[in-house]
Amino acid sequence: MKPLYSRLTCRAHNRFSPSLFLWQHFGVIERPFPHHHRLASTAANATPGEPKTVHNDTSPSEEGEGAPLNVNDAPIKNGDKPTHPIRIRKPKTSKGQIMLPDKVSASIRRYRTTAQKKREASLDATRQLLLHGTSGDYVGVVVDPMNADGTLKNIHYPWVVEDSTGMPGIQRLNLEIERFFRYTQPNVHEMTARNYVAEKIQEDVREIIPDRTLEVFGSQRTGLALSTSDIDFRLLPNERPLENMPVGVPPRHTERKENVRALRKLRSELVRKDTIILPLFRHARYPLVGFQDRDTGLDVQIVGSNDTSLSRDIMNDYMKEYPHLRQLFFVVKTMFDVRGLTDVFRGGFGSYPLFMMIAASLKHHPHRRQDAAGGLINFLHFYATFDTTNFGISVDPVEIFNKNQNPVMSEPVKSKLKGRKSEPLPPYLLSLRDPADETNDLGRKGVAIRHVQATFKKLGYELQRSVKSNTRLSLLDPLVGTSYMLNKSRRYELQTYGKKVAALKARMLGETAKAIRESEKEEQTQSQDKKAVREGDYEWPELNHKEQVRT
């Protein structure tokens, strides 16, 4: 008859056995134990659904011999060693992990960690695509945008046109580009934060290297800066006024050495500042120091470059000629940013080459609509199908030339190539002649051009199909959709900092105005008193008894 319940038993390999203990205590202890005998199984009758566990351990022999309870108390001979090592269970520990109080906090942290890993993995994928040999041609692949922290239905994008019933797809695309341009532009608080960071950096540089000054240039100067764009400075000597500096001419050798010395000193001093994150000195055609502002997360670059006023004037002329060029630039720049294709040091394209690429497409392949929507469609098609191996592009004059017969380079570079003192550029690179300098090839560093063309081909096909069907909630979603979540937290921090700066300036301005009013009031009172004294109408204060006696 089976018992109603399973008897509790110990399943340890060295469990206590009462019978073995009594026999060991009252039996012959001095007798050797040449053999080990098996104990009966201690497994209880398992409940339905549970496997039976059987432990076969050593036990007293048939002759009544036993083993000590504690293995360490008895000597073990060579013949008594077990044939198999004893298994010791080692529980796993979670080293370095933070123990959170509840499941909700743990779930949030796990989600953020996963999102961060996905974001880094997506960016690493783009970086790996750019880590190929630049000497030979390759097959480009489509570069996907980086993953964002959260998900958002594209109906909630700020640039989505909600009421678009009966609106043609091309018209809705143009309206989305206009709204995306207004959304991506820095607002009042973001611009306040950007200007304050620029002023703060200029003050720091004046303290560290007093013989140098900084000039803002790039997108911050031309009005093409996105809310999270870098802030670029040009390092200039104080003794050389801007109007006397040559335009478009790189710095002389001696001036370049002085710039390198000044930038190295600047980098060594910026390391000690708490408001600066990771200042780095980079050797390039124009040496630079790059770092990040801790309060806003904005990247800053200080470059020892030549004068860019001519390029800036040409950009302004193009934006006047094509009013939708500025809107188109914001879309294309964001499209490159979310795919990691704007890093020049990894084979991407900077802001100035991107701007000229757009201007070239508008001049060479204009759309009949003459708006941002038509310009975007033609831009993707123009560069997706362009033969970069045999031909080059000139913006002004507008022409397509044979780049093998007319390479874009200076005479010293041509002489070095003829004398085999330098290696030629890969033949697949895009050749884009700079309208501000006909010897400057804006595409010579863009080794990712094959990936760019493959990406343009896919995005152009999807965009034309979406415009034709006109059923997608956001026509710009495949191009720039992930930028909203990628920049949401950065823009929030930037706006918060801008509000603090505005409040601080308002308080300081109020205190200054109050001090000015009090000073003016005091001066007015003093002037009235002097006038009354001269006219004899001044009422002297009454004197007490001691003052009258002294008088």
VOGU-3710 file (C-alpha; in Angstrom, 3 decimals, decimal comma):
1> mkplysrltc> 0,000/0,000/0,000  1,449/3,346/-1,074  1,531/6,182/1,416  -0,739/9,160/0,877  2,213/11,499/0,559  5,825/11,278/-0,550  8,354/10,946/2,210  10,778/13,819/2,427  14,284/12,619/1,685  17,680/14,200/1,332
11> rahnrfspsl> 19,247/13,784/-2,073  22,721/15,111/-1,232  25,698/12,937/-2,066  26,903/13,059/1,561  23,522/12,795/3,267  23,270/11,546/6,851  22,307/7,874/7,269  21,276/6,824/10,845  21,923/3,114/10,263  25,348/3,827/8,838
21> flwqhfgvie> 26,173/6,061/11,805  25,107/3,417/14,363  27,027/0,646/12,654  30,107/2,881/12,396  29,884/3,823/16,066  29,366/0,332/17,506  31,043/-1,805/14,844  34,651/-2,623/14,181  36,141/0,694/13,147  39,744/-0,462/12,705
31> rpfphhhrla> 38,842/-2,936/9,962  39,815/-1,763/6,446  37,162/-1,107/3,818  38,355/-2,646/0,554  35,002/-2,346/-1,160  32,265/0,227/-1,431  28,684/-0,917/-1,653  25,695/0,797/-3,079  23,013/2,343/-0,951  19,415/1,904/-1,846
41> staanatpge> 17,816/4,632/-3,893  16,442/7,472/-1,841  14,087/8,758/-4,487  10,535/9,102/-3,315  7,612/8,283/-5,516  7,410/11,200/-7,879  4,226/13,002/-8,480  2,645/12,641/-11,918  4,540/14,680/-14,453  7,820/14,793/-12,461
51> pktvhndtsp> 10,770/12,582/-13,387  12,137/10,148/-10,815  15,555/11,082/-9,506  17,807/8,232/-8,460  21,008/8,796/-6,459  23,435/5,924/-6,358  26,070/6,700/-3,790  28,567/4,642/-1,844  27,278/2,584/1,103  28,429/-0,155/3,485
61> seegegapln> 29,574/-3,367/1,866  27,835/-6,710/2,086  30,283/-7,746/4,824  28,987/-4,942/7,066  31,768/-2,531/6,338  31,111/1,178/6,192  32,674/4,501/5,373  33,076/7,448/7,684  30,426/10,124/7,582  32,961/12,861/6,861
71> vndapikngd> 35,165/12,091/3,908  37,965/14,253/5,264  38,234/12,160/8,454  39,346/8,947/6,762  42,443/8,335/4,642  41,758/7,679/0,974  43,882/5,135/-0,854  44,531/5,068/-4,578  42,097/2,233/-5,024  39,384/4,057/-3,109
81> kpthpirirk> 39,321/7,140/-5,356  36,125/7,488/-7,373  36,396/6,785/-11,077  34,428/9,926/-11,942  34,935/13,370/-10,371  32,187/14,676/-8,155  30,038/17,303/-9,823  29,767/20,547/-7,926  26,949/22,853/-8,875  28,080/26,475/-9,225
91> pktskgqiml> 25,256/28,991/-9,250  25,568/31,708/-11,863  25,897/35,280/-10,690  25,128/38,514/-12,517  28,262/40,541/-12,032  28,171/44,227/-12,844  24,403/44,405/-13,199  22,331/46,928/-11,315  19,597/45,451/-9,129  16,461/47,512/-9,672
101> pdkvsasirr> 13,594/47,690/-7,158  10,732/46,540/-9,386  9,962/44,894/-12,689  8,887/48,137/-14,315  12,273/49,789/-13,732  14,058/46,659/-14,904  11,929/46,519/-18,044  12,586/50,197/-18,836  16,319/49,772/-18,347  16,360/46,628/-20,480
111> yrttaqkkre> 14,449/48,429/-23,228  16,833/51,387/-23,193  19,861/49,101/-23,263  18,453/47,159/-26,197  17,610/50,348/-28,069  21,114/51,694/-27,475  22,677/48,478/-28,777  20,449/48,553/-31,863  21,365/52,170/-32,510  25,083/51,445/-32,204
121> asldatrqll> 24,755/48,321/-34,355  22,958/50,251/-37,076  25,655/52,926/-37,028  28,419/50,297/-37,031  26,842/48,769/-40,124  27,284/52,047/-41,967  30,844/52,387/-40,704  31,703/48,881/-41,838  30,421/49,694/-45,316  32,924/52,543/-45,520
131> lhgtsgdyvg> 35,890/50,430/-44,340  36,871/49,043/-47,726  39,870/49,581/-49,916  39,618/52,833/-51,836  41,920/51,803/-54,679  39,461/49,549/-56,520  35,831/49,797/-57,486  33,147/47,997/-55,488  29,441/47,221/-55,564  27,386/49,620/-53,482
141> vvvdpmnadg> 24,667/48,504/-51,093  21,649/50,290/-49,681  22,436/52,083/-46,404  19,538/51,908/-43,953  18,867/54,708/-41,453  19,906/54,366/-37,824  17,382/52,972/-35,367  15,683/55,306/-32,916  14,953/54,767/-29,212  11,199/54,588/-29,612
151> tlknihypwv> 8,566/53,902/-32,199  6,218/56,517/-33,557  3,509/56,168/-36,139  4,269/58,456/-39,031  0,861/60,094/-38,611  2,348/61,893/-35,600  5,311/63,377/-37,472  5,229/67,185/-37,283  5,550/67,489/-41,061  2,660/65,156/-41,963
161> vedstgmpgi> -0,235/66,728/-43,880  -3,348/65,577/-42,019  -6,073/66,874/-44,318  -4,833/65,819/-47,764  -8,064/64,513/-49,271  -8,123/65,169/-52,991  -4,565/66,563/-52,967  -2,209/65,148/-55,635  0,793/63,204/-54,374  3,392/65,581/-55,804
171> qrlnleierf> 1,655/68,558/-54,201  1,469/66,774/-50,847  5,178/65,936/-51,087  6,016/69,581/-51,674  3,906/70,606/-48,674  5,629/67,977/-46,492  9,039/69,323/-47,505  7,985/72,858/-46,528  6,730/71,649/-43,131  9,832/69,525/-42,590
181> frytqpnvhe> 11,969/72,583/-43,312  10,112/74,657/-40,715  10,328/71,838/-38,161  14,054/71,176/-38,687  15,057/74,821/-38,440  16,276/75,925/-35,002  13,517/77,610/-33,021  14,013/80,661/-30,818  15,303/78,769/-27,758  17,552/76,485/-29,818
191> mtarnyvaek> 19,065/79,465/-31,607  19,612/81,183/-28,248  21,494/78,133/-26,994  23,588/77,885/-30,186  24,553/81,568/-30,084  25,422/81,369/-26,384  27,690/78,358/-26,982  29,401/80,228/-29,825  30,003/83,274/-27,618  31,288/81,105/-24,770
201> iqedvreiip> 33,760/79,281/-27,035  35,048/82,571/-28,419  35,685/83,879/-24,898  37,536/80,679/-23,931  39,775/80,899/-26,994  40,594/84,562/-26,286  41,743/83,574/-22,801  43,860/80,617/-23,964  45,432/82,099/-27,132  45,066/85,911/-26,992
211> drtlevfgsq> 46,872/86,398/-30,324  44,126/84,515/-32,168  40,470/85,160/-32,861  37,568/83,016/-34,073  35,226/83,661/-36,990  31,964/81,726/-37,353  31,605/80,132/-40,773  29,820/77,210/-42,405  26,121/76,464/-41,961  25,879/78,672/-38,857
221> rtglalstsd> 26,943/81,635/-40,994  24,943/80,828/-44,150  21,680/80,082/-42,343  21,673/76,407/-43,360  22,253/75,045/-39,863  19,895/72,422/-38,518  18,992/72,560/-34,847  21,654/69,955/-34,004  24,266/70,927/-36,615  27,901/71,491/-35,730
231> idfrllpner> 29,216/74,971/-34,969  32,286/75,721/-37,103  34,918/78,364/-36,351  37,828/79,597/-38,391  41,034/80,386/-36,514  42,538/83,739/-37,496  45,526/85,801/-36,317  44,693/89,132/-34,717  47,260/91,174/-36,654  45,772/90,313/-40,052
241> plenmpvgvp> 42,413/92,001/-40,730  39,834/90,007/-42,676  39,619/92,456/-45,576  43,370/92,097/-46,294  43,399/88,295/-46,354  43,505/86,548/-49,775  40,265/84,868/-50,817  40,300/81,149/-51,619  44,053/80,799/-51,004  45,122/78,187/-48,432
251> prhterkenv> 47,336/79,360/-45,542  51,070/79,617/-46,149  53,397/77,005/-44,716  54,525/79,251/-41,864  50,945/80,227/-41,051  49,916/76,578/-41,110  52,645/75,733/-38,587  51,448/78,560/-36,358  47,876/77,293/-36,617  48,972/73,776/-35,642
261> ralrklrsel> 50,874/75,141/-32,649  47,922/77,266/-31,548  45,416/74,429/-32,007  47,566/72,018/-30,010  47,821/74,517/-27,180  44,084/75,100/-27,361  43,369/71,378/-27,181  45,657/70,885/-24,158  43,837/73,668/-22,273  40,326/72,584/-23,265
271> vrkdtiilpl> 40,932/69,154/-21,727  40,902/70,786/-18,286  37,510/72,447/-18,737  34,467/70,686/-17,318  32,167/72,102/-19,993  34,152/70,462/-22,820  33,927/66,779/-23,739  36,747/64,926/-25,508  38,697/67,609/-27,393  40,707/66,038/-30,227
281> frharyplvg> 43,312/67,418/-32,614  43,069/66,150/-36,181  45,682/66,312/-38,933  44,067/67,184/-42,252  44,499/69,540/-45,188  43,271/72,143/-42,732  44,141/71,126/-39,133  41,304/71,329/-36,655  40,266/70,741/-33,058  36,909/69,075/-32,476
291> fqdrdtgldv> 35,008/68,645/-29,228  31,498/68,611/-27,775  29,791/71,071/-25,490  28,624/69,286/-22,337  25,591/71,472/-21,631  23,999/71,268/-25,082  25,583/68,237/-26,770  26,547/70,378/-29,770  29,694/69,449/-31,684  32,194/72,259/-32,258
301> qivgsndtsl> 35,067/72,443/-34,746  37,838/75,038/-34,845  39,651/74,922/-38,193  42,732/76,684/-39,508  41,269/77,108/-43,002  41,337/79,679/-45,766  38,791/82,429/-46,362  35,406/81,065/-47,480  33,646/84,338/-48,250  33,582/83,650/-52,009
311> srdimndymk> 31,914/80,264/-51,474  29,419/81,891/-49,136  28,526/84,533/-51,727  28,013/81,875/-54,411  25,731/79,876/-52,099  23,641/82,970/-51,401  23,327/83,619/-55,158  22,152/80,048/-55,764  19,580/80,286/-52,970  18,223/83,481/-54,528
321> eyphlrqlff> 18,078/81,793/-57,929  16,324/78,711/-56,542  14,151/79,691/-53,535  13,363/76,022/-52,778  17,059/75,042/-52,626  17,233/75,757/-48,894  14,249/73,482/-48,180  15,710/70,759/-50,386  19,054/70,995/-48,595  17,466/70,361/-45,201
331> vvktmfdvrg> 15,831/67,164/-46,471  18,973/65,858/-48,201  21,236/66,762/-45,269  18,947/64,936/-42,824  18,718/61,971/-45,177  22,518/61,677/-45,108  22,732/62,324/-41,346  20,417/59,476/-40,296  22,496/57,064/-42,404  25,890/58,163/-41,103
341> ltdvfrggfg> 26,974/59,400/-44,548  28,024/62,935/-43,535  31,295/61,948/-41,832  33,963/63,183/-44,232  36,706/61,253/-42,427  34,851/57,992/-43,177  34,161/58,662/-46,834  30,950/60,663/-46,497  29,925/64,064/-47,825  30,012/67,325/-45,889
351> syplfmmiaa> 27,523/70,180/-46,013  29,247/72,214/-48,720  29,607/69,315/-51,224  25,977/68,329/-50,558  24,817/71,856/-51,256  26,711/71,951/-54,548  25,415/68,503/-55,494  21,856/69,813/-55,107  22,646/72,975/-57,041  24,196/70,919/-59,861
361> slkhhphrrq> 21,111/68,691/-60,122  18,852/71,744/-60,287  20,944/73,250/-63,082  21,604/70,079/-65,077  18,305/68,254/-64,583  15,582/70,769/-63,715  12,023/69,596/-63,042  9,092/71,157/-64,832  7,413/72,022/-61,501  10,319/74,195/-60,282
371> daagglinfl> 9,640/73,368/-56,618  11,162/71,280/-53,825  9,164/68,126/-54,635  10,298/68,021/-58,253  13,826/68,935/-57,228  14,012/66,060/-54,740  12,788/63,468/-57,258  15,213/64,675/-59,923  18,081/64,869/-57,405  17,727/61,180/-56,483
381> hfyatfdttn> 17,377/60,108/-60,126  20,239/62,290/-61,387  22,920/60,872/-59,056  21,566/57,298/-58,986  22,133/57,003/-62,736  25,199/59,223/-63,184  28,371/57,631/-64,594  30,966/58,716/-62,037  33,763/56,678/-63,645  33,993/58,567/-66,928
391> fgisvdpvei> 32,338/61,941/-66,402  32,471/64,886/-64,043  30,032/67,663/-63,148  30,581/71,403/-63,354  28,137/73,706/-61,606  29,301/76,952/-63,194  29,659/76,762/-66,131  26,913/74,151/-66,444  28,523/71,220/-68,227  29,292/67,505/-68,048
401> fnknqnpvms> 32,956/66,901/-68,917  35,254/63,930/-69,433  37,076/63,720/-66,121  39,825/61,447/-67,521  40,825/64,068/-70,083  40,144/67,109/-67,861  40,785/66,104/-64,248  39,860/68,582/-61,542  43,166/69,270/-59,795  45,834/71,931/-59,473
411> epvksklkgr> 49,038/72,031/-61,521  51,295/70,957/-58,617  49,122/67,885/-58,102  49,257/67,057/-61,818  53,060/67,280/-61,784  53,232/64,952/-58,792  51,042/62,430/-60,569  53,211/62,585/-63,676  56,338/62,093/-61,590  54,683/59,183/-59,721
421> kseplppyll> 55,157/61,041/-56,445  51,520/60,527/-55,456  48,838/57,956/-56,128  45,886/58,846/-58,368  42,373/58,936/-56,968  40,110/55,910/-57,479  38,336/56,201/-60,826  34,848/55,591/-59,405  34,781/58,741/-57,227  32,376/61,555/-58,019
431> slrdpadetn> 34,121/64,500/-59,667  32,325/67,734/-58,764  34,069/70,983/-59,698  33,854/73,709/-57,053  32,417/76,909/-58,575  34,533/78,943/-56,128  37,765/77,128/-57,108  38,028/75,245/-60,409  40,954/73,172/-59,102  39,000/71,890/-56,081
441> dlgrkgvair> 37,222/68,553/-56,541  34,393/68,379/-53,975  33,878/64,647/-54,470  37,445/63,427/-54,027  36,844/62,266/-50,420  33,468/60,631/-50,991  34,535/56,989/-51,232  30,985/56,014/-50,211  29,569/57,223/-53,542  28,637/53,693/-54,633
451> hvqatfkklg> 26,607/53,187/-51,434  25,043/56,620/-51,952  24,021/55,742/-55,513  22,503/52,408/-54,442  20,588/54,159/-51,650  19,380/56,882/-54,032  18,165/54,278/-56,494  16,012/52,535/-53,894  14,704/55,718/-52,261  13,930/57,309/-55,620
461> yelqrsvksn> 11,923/54,290/-56,723  9,976/54,175/-53,432  9,331/57,915/-53,523  7,958/57,893/-57,069  5,752/54,898/-56,303  4,461/56,525/-53,101  3,721/59,792/-54,912  1,859/57,925/-57,629  -0,234/55,808/-55,217  -0,599/58,687/-52,707
471> trlslldplv> -1,564/56,287/-49,901  1,433/56,548/-47,565  0,772/58,640/-44,478  4,147/60,370/-44,802  5,872/60,479/-48,173  9,161/61,543/-46,524  9,114/58,716/-43,988  11,535/56,364/-45,852  13,988/59,233/-46,310  14,001/61,133/-43,001
481> gtsymlnksr> 11,397/59,450/-40,763  13,814/58,232/-38,092  15,264/61,712/-37,584  12,352/62,700/-35,337  13,084/60,150/-32,607  16,851/60,327/-33,118  16,921/64,069/-32,414  13,978/64,364/-30,028  15,959/64,126/-26,790  18,820/66,259/-28,141
491> ryelqtygkk> 16,459/69,026/-29,197  14,668/68,889/-25,854  17,952/69,374/-23,990  18,933/72,157/-26,370  15,618/73,954/-25,893  15,785/73,568/-22,118  19,265/75,055/-22,059  18,157/77,888/-24,341  15,282/78,735/-21,993  17,693/78,863/-19,046
501> vaalkarmlg> 20,031/81,159/-20,969  17,134/83,419/-21,964  15,910/83,613/-18,352  19,426/84,393/-17,127  19,875/87,131/-19,710  16,452/88,595/-18,881  17,312/88,685/-15,176  20,695/90,283/-15,828  19,094/92,761/-18,200  16,504/93,642/-15,569
511> etakairese> 19,178/94,192/-12,945  21,166/96,347/-15,364  18,100/98,402/-16,263  17,286/98,861/-12,584  20,809/100,038/-11,836  20,643/102,465/-14,768  17,307/103,873/-13,596  18,596/104,349/-10,040  21,736/106,022/-11,343  19,731/108,366/-13,568
521> keeqtqsqdk> 17,392/109,164/-10,677  20,313/109,955/-8,391  21,930/112,141/-11,018  18,650/113,984/-11,561  18,256/114,598/-7,817  21,821/115,916/-7,551  21,335/118,237/-10,490  18,112/119,617/-8,975  19,863/120,227/-5,637  22,714/122,100/-7,342
531> kavregdyew> 20,238/124,212/-9,250  18,313/125,062/-6,067  21,547/126,082/-4,308  22,478/128,398/-7,144  19,040/130,021/-7,100  18,914/130,267/-3,287  15,761/128,176/-2,968  17,513/125,259/-1,301  16,047/124,378/2,092  18,830/123,443/4,491
541> pelnhkeqvr> 18,053/120,746/7,045  17,383/121,838/10,630  20,381/121,589/12,972  20,219/120,184/16,494  21,537/122,020/19,583  25,119/120,698/19,425  25,430/121,488/15,708  24,070/125,037/16,342  26,637/125,627/19,127  29,432/124,312/16,865
551> t> 28,201/126,605/14,105
//
